[in-house]
Amino acid sequence: MKVKLPPEWGTEPVPKDAKVLGFLDYFVLWSSLGVGLLVLLAGSLLKGLSFSEVLLVSLFGSIIGSIMLALPGIVGSRYGVPTMVSLRPVLGIKASYFPTTLNIVQLIGWTAFELMIMAQAATLLTSSIFGPISYSFWVVFFGVWCMILALGGPLVVVRKWLERVAIWLVYGSTIWITYHVFSSGDFWSWVFSRSDSAIPLLLALDLVIVMPISWWPLISDYNRFAKRPHSAFFGTVAGYTISNTWFYVLGAALVVLLGIEDVVASIGALFFGWVALMLILVDETDNCFADIYSSAVSFQNIFPKVRQWRFIALVAGVSIALAISVPLVEYESFLLMIGALFVPLLGVVSAEFFVNRRRSSITLEEFYEKAKAIRLDNMLAWFFGIAVYIVVVTLIPELGASLPSFATSFAFSVMINRLKSKVN
């Protein structure tokens, strides 16, 4: 008996009858993707700052990052194309393969990280039952479950999994954790107290901004199903801002107020913390789903004739192998590496769609048969932005690299475009 899989949406525009998601759907989706154990881990990097600083950095970083995340999603909502296809008018079809390959690599890395931390959390709860095979068992279990979600696709996951089950569990468990964390430690002494070893504020802002931006190479894979572009934009910004701010603050609070460096262990130490941890793990799988699904969609930008389910199975298998064999180290460096590659590319994309081509409509054919092979102007703008990011991180990290690199690529793309217009 042949198993019937849900419809696949690859590189072709999403048909009108599949554009069914509205503001609430995107609020739920992106608020769900904005929470998770990895976000708590990133928030713990802010532990040396005072509570006031953590709150301000998390809030402003989340607002900036969420707007930067949602902007390229407008392209997907308007034209019905996935993110890597939306790069074709900007960089050219052949040149789009380069960021597509980088995106596949980073998404496999994110999937492995998600499986690692979920398995570590589940092992903390069940090591007495499964013994030495507990970690490997949970890596495989979560990997297979996330693969099944990816095979279901975005519409199934948003409408039938997140909205009906997962998001309510994570909201409830997060409220429970927040209450017990802030009532367990000496909160008032933390409000204005900062450590001498605290990271610079602008670098902290960078670490917050980079989390939502790390999702932008995936944004149109989901926002292309929007009924209206503005509903997807505001739903994305609102949902991700709230959840990202909450979890960055909570990640820092878990370490500062409970005095336990391991955020997973600190949750487990709370009253009924193991229950809350289990519920967060239920929702954590949607992050892993998104990484696997978008990896497959990205693969199809290069190999459009290969069925999506084959790439989903491939990515899940590779990620499971990595999660079992590679240790969870240098997480901060991994975040900064992602920023170095994709923040300046976002600057180029924003310049092209919202400034360079604002007055001349981009036709759907420019994503396909009428797209150029390579656009050197925007490729150069991207590389200049990467160079600025690396220089800032290496020489003056306290400045923060995300906004300077974004601005460099954006300005360079606009400048070249105007020079070309004058010459022509």
Backbone torsions as a table, in degrees:
resi	resn	phi	psi	omega
1	MET	NA	128.0	-177.5
2	LYS	-84.6	129.1	179.2
3	VAL	-77.9	130.1	179.4
4	LYS	-94.3	117.5	179.8
5	LEU	-89.5	156.1	176.0
6	PRO	-60.7	163.6	179.5
7	PRO	-58.3	145.1	176.2
8	GLU	-99.8	137.0	173.1
9	TRP	-117.1	104.6	-176.4
10	GLY	-96.2	-121.2	-175.1
11	THR	-87.6	-15.1	-179.6
12	GLU	-76.2	154.8	179.2
13	PRO	-59.0	142.1	177.4
14	VAL	-66.0	131.0	179.3
15	PRO	-66.4	156.6	-174.1
16	LYS	-59.3	-35.9	-177.5
17	ASP	-72.0	-11.2	176.5
18	ALA	-96.2	-5.1	178.1
19	LYS	-85.8	84.9	-169.6
20	VAL	-123.1	-4.7	-174.4
21	LEU	-89.9	139.9	-179.4
22	GLY	-118.8	-165.1	-175.9
23	PHE	-54.9	-50.0	-176.7
24	LEU	-63.0	-39.4	178.4
25	ASP	-59.8	-45.2	-178.4
26	TYR	-74.4	-31.1	174.5
27	PHE	-61.6	-46.6	179.5
28	VAL	-65.3	-46.8	-178.1
29	LEU	-59.0	-52.1	-173.0
30	TRP	-81.0	-23.8	171.8
31	SER	-71.4	-32.4	176.7
32	SER	-70.4	-41.7	179.0
33	LEU	-71.6	-19.3	179.6
34	GLY	-84.2	-5.5	178.1
35	VAL	-112.0	162.1	176.6
36	GLY	147.8	169.5	-177.0
37	LEU	-66.2	-34.3	178.9
38	LEU	-68.8	-31.0	176.7
39	VAL	-70.2	-39.9	174.6
40	LEU	-60.2	-41.4	178.4
41	LEU	-61.6	-42.8	177.5
42	ALA	-65.0	-39.6	178.1
43	GLY	-63.0	-31.7	179.7
44	SER	-65.0	-19.3	177.8
45	LEU	-69.8	-14.5	179.4
46	LEU	-91.8	9.0	-169.2
47	LYS	-58.1	-27.9	-177.8
48	GLY	-76.9	-14.5	-179.4
49	LEU	-80.4	158.1	173.9
50	SER	-71.0	163.2	179.3
51	PHE	-59.1	-41.5	-179.8
52	SER	-59.8	-42.0	179.5
53	GLU	-68.6	-43.0	178.9
54	VAL	-59.4	-44.8	-179.1
55	LEU	-63.6	-46.5	-178.6
56	LEU	-66.2	-45.6	179.8
57	VAL	-62.9	-43.2	-179.0
58	SER	-65.9	-42.0	-178.4
59	LEU	-68.5	-52.8	-177.3
60	PHE	-68.7	-38.0	176.8
61	GLY	-63.4	-38.7	179.5
62	SER	-69.1	-40.2	178.3
63	ILE	-63.7	-48.5	-179.7
64	ILE	-62.1	-49.5	-178.0
65	GLY	-64.2	-38.1	-178.6
66	SER	-69.2	-37.6	175.8
67	ILE	-65.7	-43.4	178.2
68	MET	-64.5	-32.6	175.9
69	LEU	-67.4	-45.8	-172.7
70	ALA	-75.2	-25.7	-177.0
71	LEU	-56.9	-52.8	179.5
72	PRO	-66.8	-19.0	176.2
73	GLY	-65.5	-23.5	177.1
74	ILE	-61.2	-37.6	179.2
75	VAL	-62.7	-46.5	179.0
76	GLY	-62.9	-42.0	179.9
77	SER	-65.1	-37.6	-176.7
78	ARG	-73.6	-43.0	-174.2
79	TYR	-104.2	-10.8	178.8
80	GLY	74.2	23.8	-176.8
81	VAL	-111.6	152.2	176.0
82	PRO	-72.4	168.4	-171.0
83	THR	-61.1	-46.8	-175.8
84	MET	-66.5	-30.6	174.6
85	VAL	-70.5	-33.7	179.9
86	SER	-67.0	-14.3	177.7
87	LEU	-81.4	-12.1	-175.5
88	ARG	-62.7	-46.3	176.4
89	PRO	-66.6	-21.4	-176.1
90	VAL	-84.8	-48.3	-175.5
91	LEU	-109.4	-20.0	-172.3
92	GLY	102.3	155.0	-176.3
93	ILE	-61.1	-53.1	-177.4
94	LYS	-64.5	-41.7	-179.3
95	ALA	-67.6	-26.9	179.0
96	SER	-66.6	-17.8	178.5
97	TYR	-66.9	-27.3	-179.0
98	PHE	-67.2	-56.4	176.0
99	PRO	-64.3	-27.9	177.3
100	THR	-62.8	-44.4	178.5
101	THR	-63.8	-43.4	177.2
102	LEU	-61.2	-39.4	-179.9
103	ASN	-65.0	-41.8	178.3
104	ILE	-60.7	-43.8	179.9
105	VAL	-62.2	-46.5	-178.5
106	GLN	-67.9	-34.8	-179.3
107	LEU	-71.0	-36.5	173.9
108	ILE	-63.8	-39.6	176.0
109	GLY	-61.7	-45.4	178.7
110	TRP	-62.6	-41.8	179.3
111	THR	-60.2	-45.3	178.8
112	ALA	-62.0	-42.7	177.9
113	PHE	-61.2	-43.7	179.2
114	GLU	-61.4	-45.4	179.8
115	LEU	-63.4	-38.8	178.9
116	MET	-60.2	-52.5	-173.5
117	ILE	-72.4	-33.0	175.2
118	MET	-66.1	-41.9	179.9
119	ALA	-67.1	-38.1	177.7
120	GLN	-63.0	-42.5	179.5
121	ALA	-66.0	-44.2	179.8
122	ALA	-66.6	-35.4	177.9
123	THR	-64.2	-38.1	177.5
124	LEU	-57.6	-32.8	-177.3
125	LEU	-88.0	-25.2	-169.3
126	THR	-126.7	8.7	-176.1
127	SER	-59.3	-29.6	179.5
128	SER	-71.7	-18.8	-179.3
129	ILE	-91.0	-50.2	-174.3
130	PHE	-95.1	-13.5	177.5
131	GLY	67.7	-142.7	-173.9
132	PRO	-65.9	-18.3	-179.5
133	ILE	-91.5	3.5	-173.9
134	SER	-57.2	-49.3	-177.0
135	TYR	-60.8	-49.8	-178.7
136	SER	-62.6	-38.8	178.9
137	PHE	-58.7	-47.1	-176.5
138	TRP	-71.1	-33.5	175.5
139	VAL	-59.2	-47.9	-179.3
140	VAL	-66.2	-42.7	-179.1
141	PHE	-59.3	-52.5	-178.1
142	PHE	-67.4	-35.8	178.8
143	GLY	-61.7	-43.6	-179.7
144	VAL	-68.6	-42.2	179.9
145	TRP	-62.6	-43.4	179.8
146	CYS	-66.8	-33.9	175.8
147	MET	-63.6	-40.8	178.3
148	ILE	-63.5	-42.5	176.5
149	LEU	-60.5	-42.3	-179.7
150	ALA	-63.7	-36.6	177.0
151	LEU	-65.8	-29.8	178.0
152	GLY	-70.7	-32.8	177.5
153	GLY	89.4	169.2	-173.3
154	PRO	-60.1	-42.5	-176.0
155	LEU	-64.7	-40.8	178.2
156	VAL	-66.2	-45.7	-176.7
157	VAL	-65.2	-45.6	-177.5
158	VAL	-67.3	-51.7	-172.2
159	ARG	-78.3	-36.7	-172.1
160	LYS	-103.8	-22.2	-178.0
161	TRP	-106.7	-56.2	-175.9
162	LEU	-69.1	-54.1	-173.5
163	GLU	-68.9	-29.1	-177.5
164	ARG	-92.4	-28.7	-172.0
165	VAL	-129.3	-69.0	-162.0
166	ALA	-62.1	-45.0	-172.1
167	ILE	-66.1	-33.6	-179.8
168	TRP	-70.7	-34.6	176.7
169	LEU	-65.8	-42.8	-177.3
170	VAL	-73.2	-35.8	175.9
171	TYR	-60.0	-48.2	-179.0
172	GLY	-62.6	-46.6	-178.2
173	SER	-66.9	-35.1	-179.7
174	THR	-69.2	-40.0	175.8
175	ILE	-61.1	-43.1	179.0
176	TRP	-61.1	-48.5	-179.3
177	ILE	-62.6	-45.0	-177.7
178	THR	-60.0	-45.4	-179.9
179	TYR	-59.3	-48.9	-175.4
180	HIS	-71.7	-34.0	178.1
181	VAL	-65.1	-49.5	-175.1
182	PHE	-76.2	-12.8	175.9
183	SER	-100.5	-2.8	-176.4
184	SER	-96.3	-29.7	-175.6
185	GLY	-110.8	-178.8	178.9
186	ASP	-85.9	81.6	-174.1
187	PHE	-63.1	-44.6	-172.0
188	TRP	-65.2	-29.1	177.8
189	SER	-73.6	-16.0	-178.7
190	TRP	-90.5	-19.0	-170.6
191	VAL	-53.4	-47.2	-178.3
192	PHE	-119.5	11.3	-176.8
193	SER	-97.4	128.1	178.1
194	ARG	-128.3	152.1	-179.6
195	SER	-86.5	152.3	176.7
196	ASP	-66.1	-22.2	-178.7
197	SER	-91.8	7.7	-179.0
198	ALA	-62.9	144.2	178.9
199	ILE	-72.5	153.3	178.8
200	PRO	-57.3	147.7	-175.2
201	LEU	-60.6	-41.5	-179.0
202	LEU	-69.1	-32.8	174.5
203	LEU	-68.5	-39.2	175.7
204	ALA	-61.2	-42.0	176.7
205	LEU	-59.7	-40.5	176.6
206	ASP	-57.4	-45.3	-177.6
207	LEU	-65.4	-29.0	176.8
208	VAL	-78.9	-45.2	-179.1
209	ILE	-60.5	-37.4	-172.8
210	VAL	-68.4	-22.6	-179.3
211	MET	-67.1	-55.7	176.1
212	PRO	-63.2	-36.3	-179.7
213	ILE	-64.7	-29.8	179.2
214	SER	-62.5	-18.8	178.6
215	TRP	-89.1	-12.4	-171.0
216	TRP	-65.6	-30.0	175.2
217	PRO	-65.1	-6.4	178.2
218	LEU	-107.7	-14.7	-164.2
219	ILE	-53.1	-46.6	-175.0
220	SER	-76.1	-15.8	174.9
221	ASP	-60.4	-25.0	-178.6
222	TYR	-111.6	-40.4	-177.5
223	ASN	-74.3	-6.9	174.4
224	ARG	-70.9	-12.5	179.2
225	PHE	-92.1	12.4	-175.4
226	ALA	-76.3	142.0	172.4
227	LYS	-64.9	-44.8	-178.8
228	ARG	-137.6	138.4	-178.4
229	PRO	-57.0	-40.6	-175.7
230	HIS	-69.1	-30.9	177.6
231	SER	-65.7	-42.3	178.7
232	ALA	-66.2	-40.8	-178.4
233	PHE	-61.6	-53.6	-176.2
234	PHE	-70.6	-34.5	175.9
235	GLY	-63.8	-39.7	178.8
236	THR	-65.8	-49.6	-177.8
237	VAL	-61.9	-47.5	-177.8
238	ALA	-64.7	-48.7	-176.9
239	GLY	-63.5	-45.6	-175.9
240	TYR	-74.1	-37.5	179.8
241	THR	-59.4	-47.5	-177.2
242	ILE	-64.2	-50.3	-175.2
243	SER	-70.5	-39.1	-178.6
244	ASN	-66.6	-42.7	177.3
245	THR	-60.4	-48.6	-178.3
246	TRP	-57.2	-46.9	-173.5
247	PHE	-78.4	-29.6	173.7
248	TYR	-65.7	-44.9	178.2
249	VAL	-63.2	-43.7	-178.9
250	LEU	-65.4	-37.9	178.4
251	GLY	-61.6	-42.4	177.2
252	ALA	-67.8	-40.6	-177.9
253	ALA	-64.5	-37.4	179.6
254	LEU	-58.3	-39.9	-178.7
255	VAL	-78.2	-46.4	-174.6
256	VAL	-69.5	-48.4	-171.7
257	LEU	-83.1	-29.2	179.3
258	LEU	-97.2	-15.9	177.1
259	GLY	71.2	21.1	179.1
260	ILE	-116.8	121.1	-175.5
261	GLU	-66.8	-33.8	-179.2
262	ASP	-80.6	111.5	-175.1
263	VAL	-65.2	-34.0	179.2
264	VAL	-66.3	-45.7	178.9
265	ALA	-64.2	-34.9	-179.2
266	SER	-67.2	-35.2	175.3
267	ILE	-66.0	-44.9	180.0
268	GLY	-60.7	-25.6	-178.9
269	ALA	-77.6	-12.8	-179.1
270	LEU	-74.6	164.3	175.1
271	PHE	-64.0	121.7	-173.9
272	PHE	54.8	29.2	-180.0
273	GLY	-63.6	-31.2	-179.3
274	TRP	-65.4	-31.7	177.1
275	VAL	-68.6	-46.7	179.3
276	ALA	-61.2	-39.7	179.3
277	LEU	-63.6	-40.2	178.5
278	MET	-63.1	-41.0	-178.7
279	LEU	-68.2	-37.1	176.2
280	ILE	-64.8	-37.5	178.7
281	LEU	-62.0	-34.3	177.9
282	VAL	-59.8	-44.7	-178.5
283	ASP	-78.5	-27.6	-178.2
284	GLU	-57.4	-26.8	-177.0
285	THR	-63.9	-23.1	-179.5
286	ASP	-69.2	-31.6	175.4
287	ASN	-63.5	-44.2	179.3
288	CYS	-65.5	-40.5	175.4
289	PHE	-55.7	-47.9	-176.5
290	ALA	-62.2	-40.5	179.2
291	ASP	-63.6	-44.1	-179.0
292	ILE	-68.3	-47.2	-178.1
293	TYR	-61.0	-46.7	-177.6
294	SER	-71.2	-28.2	172.4
295	SER	-59.7	-44.5	-179.8
296	ALA	-64.7	-42.5	178.3
297	VAL	-63.9	-39.3	178.1
298	SER	-64.9	-42.7	175.9
299	PHE	-55.0	-39.0	-176.9
300	GLN	-70.5	-17.7	173.4
301	ASN	-64.7	-29.9	178.8
302	ILE	-94.5	-38.4	-178.3
303	PHE	-123.2	73.4	-172.0
304	PRO	-66.3	-20.1	-176.2
305	LYS	-87.9	-9.4	179.9
306	VAL	-83.9	136.0	-178.7
307	ARG	-63.2	143.7	-175.3
308	GLN	-62.7	-38.1	-175.4
309	TRP	-62.8	-28.6	178.6
310	ARG	-65.9	-42.5	178.8
311	PHE	-69.2	-36.2	177.4
312	ILE	-60.6	-45.9	179.0
313	ALA	-64.7	-39.9	179.5
314	LEU	-62.8	-49.8	-177.8
315	VAL	-63.5	-42.4	179.0
316	ALA	-61.2	-44.2	-179.5
317	GLY	-63.4	-45.9	179.6
318	VAL	-64.3	-41.6	-178.3
319	SER	-66.3	-39.0	176.4
320	ILE	-61.0	-44.7	179.5
321	ALA	-62.2	-42.6	179.0
322	LEU	-65.5	-42.3	-177.9
323	ALA	-63.2	-32.7	-180.0
324	ILE	-78.5	-31.5	-169.8
325	SER	-106.2	-18.5	-174.3
326	VAL	-111.1	129.2	-179.4
327	PRO	-72.4	154.1	179.3
328	LEU	-84.6	92.0	-178.4
329	VAL	-134.2	163.5	175.4
330	GLU	52.6	43.0	-177.8
331	TYR	-64.6	-39.1	179.3
332	GLU	-62.0	-43.1	179.2
333	SER	-63.1	-36.3	178.7
334	PHE	-63.8	-42.7	178.0
335	LEU	-61.8	-44.6	-178.7
336	LEU	-66.1	-35.3	178.1
337	MET	-63.3	-43.1	177.8
338	ILE	-60.0	-44.6	178.7
339	GLY	-59.8	-41.2	-178.2
340	ALA	-60.4	-31.3	-176.3
341	LEU	-89.3	-41.5	-167.9
342	PHE	-104.6	-21.7	176.0
343	VAL	-62.8	-50.7	178.4
344	PRO	-65.2	-31.1	176.3
345	LEU	-64.6	-36.9	175.5
346	LEU	-62.2	-34.9	175.9
347	GLY	-61.7	-41.4	179.2
348	VAL	-66.6	-45.3	-179.4
349	VAL	-61.6	-44.1	179.9
350	SER	-63.3	-41.5	179.2
351	ALA	-63.7	-43.0	-175.5
352	GLU	-67.4	-46.5	-173.8
353	PHE	-83.4	-29.3	-172.2
354	PHE	-110.0	-7.6	177.2
355	VAL	-129.2	-60.7	-174.5
356	ASN	-60.6	-42.9	-175.6
357	ARG	-110.4	18.4	-174.9
358	ARG	-62.4	-38.2	-175.0
359	ARG	-91.1	-11.4	177.6
360	SER	-120.6	119.9	-175.8
361	SER	-66.7	141.6	176.3
362	ILE	-90.9	123.4	-179.8
363	THR	-81.5	156.5	-179.2
364	LEU	-61.8	-30.2	-179.5
365	GLU	-63.8	-24.1	-179.4
366	GLU	-72.1	-10.7	173.1
367	PHE	-88.9	-9.9	-173.3
368	TYR	-131.0	-107.9	-170.3
369	GLU	-67.5	-25.7	-178.6
370	LYS	-95.6	3.7	178.4
371	ALA	-73.0	141.3	175.8
372	LYS	-70.7	161.9	177.9
373	ALA	-72.0	-47.9	-179.1
374	ILE	-143.4	138.0	172.0
375	ARG	-115.0	100.6	-174.4
376	LEU	-66.3	-31.8	-177.9
377	ASP	-60.0	-49.6	-178.9
378	ASN	-75.2	-28.3	174.3
379	MET	-62.8	-43.1	178.4
380	LEU	-64.0	-40.7	178.4
381	ALA	-60.4	-40.8	178.4
382	TRP	-62.7	-47.8	-177.7
383	PHE	-64.8	-35.1	176.1
384	PHE	-63.0	-40.7	178.6
385	GLY	-65.2	-40.1	176.7
386	ILE	-61.6	-42.7	-179.8
387	ALA	-61.0	-43.2	178.6
388	VAL	-62.6	-42.5	179.4
389	TYR	-59.1	-47.6	-177.3
390	ILE	-65.0	-41.5	-179.9
391	VAL	-62.6	-45.1	-178.3
392	VAL	-65.0	-46.5	-179.2
393	VAL	-62.5	-37.0	-176.3
394	THR	-78.9	-43.9	-171.0
395	LEU	-101.0	-39.6	-177.5
396	ILE	-135.7	64.1	-176.0
397	PRO	-60.5	-26.9	-179.3
398	GLU	-65.2	-14.5	178.7
399	LEU	-75.8	-30.7	-173.6
400	GLY	85.7	130.3	-170.2
401	ALA	-102.5	-19.6	-172.7
402	SER	-61.8	-54.4	-176.0
403	LEU	-67.9	-42.4	176.6
404	PRO	-60.3	-41.5	-178.6
405	SER	-70.2	-38.8	176.1
406	PHE	-60.8	-47.6	-178.1
407	ALA	-63.9	-37.4	179.8
408	THR	-63.0	-50.9	-180.0
409	SER	-64.4	-41.4	179.1
410	PHE	-60.1	-51.1	-177.0
411	ALA	-65.6	-39.4	-178.6
412	PHE	-65.1	-42.6	179.2
413	SER	-63.6	-44.0	178.8
414	VAL	-63.9	-42.8	-178.2
415	MET	-62.9	-47.3	179.7
416	ILE	-62.6	-41.4	-179.6
417	ASN	-61.3	-40.5	-179.2
418	ARG	-71.9	-36.3	175.5
419	LEU	-63.8	-41.4	178.1
420	LYS	-63.3	-39.2	-179.6
421	SER	-64.4	-39.6	179.9
422	LYS	-68.4	-38.2	179.5
423	VAL	-66.7	-40.4	-178.9
424	ASN	-77.3	NA	NA
